[in-house]
Amino acid sequence: MSKTVSSTALFAGLVRDEDDNPVETVMVGDVPNYVVEDAGFRRHVESEVVDRQVVEMLRDQFMAHQEIATDAMLQMLGKDDLFTKAMIDASIKNMDQVIEQGLPDGTRAWLGMLGFRVIIDSHGEVLRLDMPEQTEAFDE
């Protein structure tokens, strides 16, 4: 069984270069690419390369604060039962499946409004993630 990769760039519109310029997203054949301007040269990077780095970084951050993240999700959902907690924990552990499934509708716009940004270099290496501050939750 072959793995199906999303036919869209997961973080289209949220990726910027080192100079904070928006990175364009284009299709090369059936493969989505981020295009980074580099001294007048348009470098194409397959979006999956960048997207996998971002998802792994997010998963690592959630795992480092899993209890806080799970509690916050339970509060947002208005539930506090064992089955919902198990579902949330499993979702965090299996975040890499978003590469195959894509993001739910509206998620990119929501992330953008919150200030989420992916900063990459001209080779597609993720330099950093700019994320909304949650200091009150993580400074406890």
C-alpha positions in Angstrom: 0.0 0.0 0.0 1.6 3.3 -1.1 1.5 6.3 1.1 -0.7 9.2 -0.1 0.8 12.6 0.4 -1.4 15.7 0.5 -1.7 17.4 -2.9 -1.4 20.8 -1.3 1.3 22.6 0.7 0.1 22.3 4.4 1.4 25.7 5.4 0.8 27.7 2.2 0.6 31.4 3.1 2.3 30.8 6.4 5.9 30.3 5.1 8.3 33.2 4.9 12.0 33.5 4.0 14.8 34.7 6.2 14.0 38.3 5.3 10.4 37.9 6.3 9.2 37.8 2.7 6.2 35.6 1.9 7.1 32.4 0.1 5.0 31.5 -2.9 3.5 28.1 -3.4 3.4 26.5 -6.9 2.7 23.1 -8.4 5.5 21.4 -10.3 3.6 18.6 -12.0 1.5 17.1 -9.2 3.9 18.2 -6.4 3.4 21.3 -4.4 6.5 23.4 -3.9 7.5 26.5 -1.9 9.4 29.0 -3.9 12.1 31.0 -2.1 13.6 34.0 -3.8 17.4 33.8 -3.5 19.3 36.7 -5.1 17.0 36.7 -8.1 16.9 32.9 -8.4 13.6 31.1 -7.6 14.5 28.0 -5.6 11.8 25.4 -5.5 11.5 23.2 -2.4 9.0 20.4 -2.3 6.5 21.4 0.3 6.5 18.0 2.0 10.2 18.5 3.0 9.2 21.7 4.9 5.8 20.5 6.1 7.4 17.3 7.7 9.9 19.5 9.6 7.1 21.8 10.9 4.9 18.9 11.9 7.8 17.2 13.7 8.7 20.4 15.6 5.1 21.0 16.6 4.7 17.4 17.8 7.9 17.7 19.8 6.6 20.9 21.5 3.3 19.3 22.2 5.0 16.2 23.7 7.2 18.3 25.9 4.1 19.9 27.3 1.6 17.1 26.7 -0.2 17.4 30.1 -0.8 21.1 29.7 -1.8 20.8 26.0 -4.2 17.9 26.8 -5.8 19.9 29.7 -6.2 23.0 27.4 -7.8 20.9 24.7 -10.2 19.3 27.2 -11.2 22.8 28.5 -11.7 24.0 24.9 -13.9 21.0 24.2 -15.8 21.4 27.4 -15.1 17.7 28.3 -13.1 16.1 31.0 -13.5 12.3 30.5 -11.0 9.5 30.1 -12.0 8.7 26.5 -11.7 12.3 25.2 -8.3 12.5 27.0 -7.1 9.3 25.3 -8.3 10.6 21.9 -6.4 13.9 22.4 -3.2 12.1 23.5 -3.4 9.7 20.5 -3.9 12.7 18.2 -0.8 14.4 19.5 1.3 11.2 19.1 0.0 10.7 15.6 0.4 14.3 14.4 2.5 13.2 11.4 -0.7 11.8 9.8 -1.6 15.4 8.9 0.9 15.1 6.1 -1.3 12.6 4.4 -4.6 14.0 5.4 -4.0 17.7 5.1 -5.3 20.4 7.5 -9.0 20.9 8.2 -10.7 23.7 6.3 -10.0 27.1 7.7 -7.0 26.0 9.8 -4.4 27.9 7.8 -6.4 31.1 8.0 -6.9 30.6 11.7 -3.1 29.9 12.3 -2.3 33.0 10.2 -4.6 35.2 12.3 -2.9 33.9 15.4 0.5 34.9 14.1 1.8 31.5 13.2 4.7 31.7 10.7 7.3 29.2 9.4 10.7 30.7 8.6 12.8 28.8 6.1 16.1 29.3 4.4 16.7 29.0 0.6 17.2 25.2 0.9 14.0 24.5 2.7 15.4 24.1 6.2 13.1 25.4 8.9 14.9 28.0 10.9 12.2 28.7 13.3 8.5 28.7 14.0 6.8 31.9 15.1 3.9 30.9 17.2 1.3 32.8 19.3 2.5 33.3 22.9 1.0 31.0 25.5 3.2 32.1 28.4 0.5 32.0 31.0 -0.1 28.3 30.3 3.6 27.2 30.0 5.1 29.3 32.8 3.1 27.6 35.6 
